C-alpha cells in the first residue's frame, strides 16, 4: 500500500491520497498506516478518534484547543463531501492567520493532516457527510476554543454565505476579539 503526501500552500498542512484497490465488489484502501506516515515526516501519535454526521449546508468550526492541550488532526470523509479549512494560529509562523482549504470526499478517499496550532472547520457540500478525525490530544473543554466562521480578518472563501451553525459556533468570537495568545 502507498500514499501520496502533498504539502499545501501552508506546507505543514498535508493532503494525503491513498492508493485504492477497486473491483466489482467495491474498493479497499488504507486510511492510515503509521509506518508510511512516519516515513513522510508525520510522526504524530493519535489517541482519540472522533466522528460527526452533518446535513447539507452545515458548517462546523473554526475549532481548536489551546496549549497545553493543542490538537493535531487527521480528517477524513467516510461518506459525502466537505470543504475543509485549516487556519494557521502559530504566532511565529510566516503563514500566521493564513488559511488553506481542500475538498475531501468519499470518492477521493483523501485526508488532511493538520498539525497543532491550527483552527479547523468544514462545510458540508453533499446531502450529508460522515466525517472522522483522529487527534493526538484528548478533548479538554477548558482548553477548547474557536474563531467565528466569517471572521473578517481571515476572509475565508466559504462556498456559502448562510451556513447552518450550532449555537456554540454562532457565539464564537472574531480573531481580533480573542483574549489569549496564539503561541503554539
Secondary structure, DSSP 8 states (H G I E B T S, - for coil): --EEEEE-SSTTSEEEEE-EEEETTEEEE-S--HHHHHHHT------EEEEEEEETTBEEEEEEE-TTS---EEEEEEESEEEEEEEE--TTSTTTT-EEEEEEETTTTEEEEE-TTEEEEEEE-SSEEEEEEEESS---GGGEEEB-TT-TTT----S-SS-B--HHHHT-B-GGG--S----
